[in-house]
């Protein structure tokens, strides 16, 4: 399957920044014309927040994911190269991976594809975490807090972020398509070249660029394709849309994406050291990167992610334009809070939370906003979170109606303070989750938490399945 890997160059096609974000077919075909050795894509992120992990649903649309995967799977089988999908379903827990696996199987039936599928699970049993907590092996990811027993027990889904080792093991087992649970984003791009002896620092750095595809180009896009060419002492990155270019600035800037230290990028098993990295304009559209190194850590840690349900949310959206109202909006909000507390004095204050977001006045940056003057109009989001949907509905509705008719000094019109763009004015947003674990678990084996299911996908309805836990990678 991977015998076509060249001794001094591995080409990887990254179709899109997130599976389901889409890509122009012309860009994808341009990438296929370069005869890639691997087609890989990141399918998930914690960026959309804890809801999707906690609820077990994808933040990407099924039809959009199916469209992208169809192109990738058909091309992978035609070229005879592996297709690797990281963090299936957006968050990488069992329901997300199952959802993505069903899409893969549907495409295989419809397109008449045959291949060996490896599904690498990332769900971490709670008893493993409790044992790790008791042994002092489950620690905070700085500057986060220490983990608590209730954080483990009350979480709905718990995943570990795998590195390259389980993906390499799946390749060793003959997998032609690999679907992973939660994975370190660059790992799906770096596992194959590292398996073939390429420099891990360069392979991981290239993976860091390819994980977001054409976002690292200019103009950037999360829905366009990128090609990465890894050689023994450098790599090249090139957008596959002729309207885009990689520049030293765009690639170097993306290297710093989501990182607090510009030189040391930690990940599973060590860190990427960029102190000697160089970025050069290879052509007017291609950037050459060299000098990145991987420094193994003392011991191996796996990042643990979990989400816990904290209640239910109801939201009301309104607008206000009266300058007298806007000038007093903080005092008005405090008055509304007081009326809610008085009206529902029989309900403990800790049973609900009432929030006001003022768009046009510090709604995004909050206290960090440097500008002091509000706009001439405000968008107001009233949010109530409570232990039940019914209580959230009650608190939000009362706050909304009270704010609508609240009297304030200088008020001219008594017809109402707020304008509502929708009817009904209140939206039942459902379950609310928080990240309950964002911690590091020390392990003795990088693959022990990530069992592999091998599935022979046929063109018909029959599916032969073999569950295998690979031997630890030395």
Secondary structure, 3 states (H helix, E strand, C coil): CCCCCECCEEEEEECCCCCCCCCCHHHHHHHHHCCCCEEEEECCCCCCCCHHHHHCCCCCCHHHHHHHHHHHHHHHHHHCCEEEEECHHHCCCHHHHHHHHHHHHHHHHHHCCCEEEEEECCECCHHHHHHHHHCCCEEECCCCCCCCHHHHHCCCEEEEEECHHHHHHHHHCCCCEEEECCECCCHHHHHHHHHCCCCHHHHHHHHHHHCCHHHHCECCCCCCCEEEEEECCCEEEEECCCCCECCHHHHHHHHCCCCCCCCEEEECCEEEECCCCEEEECCCCEEEEECCEEEECCCEEEEEEEEEEEEEEEEEEEEECCHHHHHCHHHHHHHHHHHHHHHCCCCCHHHEEEEEEEECCCCCCHHHCCCCCCCCCEEEEEEEEECCHHHHHHHHHHHHHHHHHCCCCCCCCCCCCCECCCCCCEEEEEEEEEEEEEEEEEECCCCCCCCEEEEEECCCCCEEEEEECCCCCC
